Each structure stands twice: as C-alpha cells, then as structure tokens.
Amino acid sequence: MASTILETVFSPDDTAAMGAAFDEALKGLSVTDREAPVATLVAKKIVRQAKTGERNPKRLTQSVIRSFRANPIPM
C-alpha cells in the first residue's frame, strides 16, 4: 500500500520568522541550551504551527509558550 507524504516548503521569509519565534520562545521559557530536548520540542511545535499557515513570529512564539505553560514538561 502506497502512502503519500505531504511536504511543506517554507520560503526564506518563513524560515526567518520561524527562527525568530524559536529564539523568542526559548527565551520566554528560560531555555538556554539550544541542544536540550525541550528546544527540539519547541522547534517541532513551531514547524507544526507554520504548516497550518501561521507565519507571524509573535503568534508562533505565543502559541508555543502557551502550550508549554498549559502542559509543563519537567526540565
């Protein structure tokens, strides 16, 4: 059975917005180690949101921070 993988292509502006959101989300969550597992979760959440069409770095940041506050992960 063949499966279809849907890929999303992000423009340079999109990736810049996602990078800014990542940096701000880490800062807002007081995560200083960009290699920490929680940083990977932040990145995945940002990509997931961006795939739905959100490109505003402020909204991406706020969404990620809200999700971690609603469901804290022990660090």
C-alpha positions in Angstrom: 0.0 0.0 0.0 1.5 3.3 -1.1 1.4 6.3 1.2 1.5 9.9 0.3 3.8 12.2 2.3 2.7 15.8 2.1 5.6 18.2 2.4 5.6 21.8 3.2 8.1 24.1 1.6 9.0 27.3 3.5 10.3 30.4 1.9 13.3 32.2 3.3 11.0 34.7 4.9 9.0 31.9 6.5 12.2 30.3 7.9 13.4 33.6 9.2 10.0 34.1 11.0 10.2 30.6 12.4 13.8 31.1 13.6 12.8 34.4 15.3 9.9 32.6 17.0 12.2 29.8 18.1 14.7 32.2 19.7 11.9 34.2 21.5 10.1 31.0 22.7 13.3 29.7 24.2 13.9 33.0 25.9 10.3 33.1 27.1 10.7 29.6 28.5 14.1 30.3 30.1 15.8 27.6 27.9 19.4 28.5 27.4 20.6 25.2 25.8 19.5 25.1 22.2 20.5 21.4 22.1 18.2 20.4 25.0 15.4 18.1 24.3 12.9 20.8 25.2 14.4 23.0 22.5 13.7 20.3 20.0 10.1 20.2 21.2 9.8 23.9 20.7 11.1 23.7 17.2 8.7 20.9 16.3 5.8 22.9 17.7 6.8 25.9 15.6 7.1 23.8 12.5 3.7 22.2 13.2 2.1 25.7 13.6 3.8 27.0 10.5 2.5 24.1 8.4 -1.0 25.2 9.3 -0.2 28.6 7.7 0.8 30.7 10.7 3.9 32.7 9.8 3.7 35.6 12.3 6.7 35.1 14.7 4.9 36.8 17.6 1.9 34.5 17.3 4.1 31.4 16.8 6.0 32.3 19.9 2.9 33.0 22.0 1.3 29.7 20.8 4.4 27.6 21.8 4.8 29.3 25.2 1.1 28.9 25.9 1.2 25.2 25.1 4.2 24.6 27.4 2.5 26.6 30.2 -0.7 24.5 29.8 1.3 21.3 29.7 4.5 21.8 31.6 7.4 19.5 30.8 9.9 18.7 33.7 13.2 20.2 32.8 
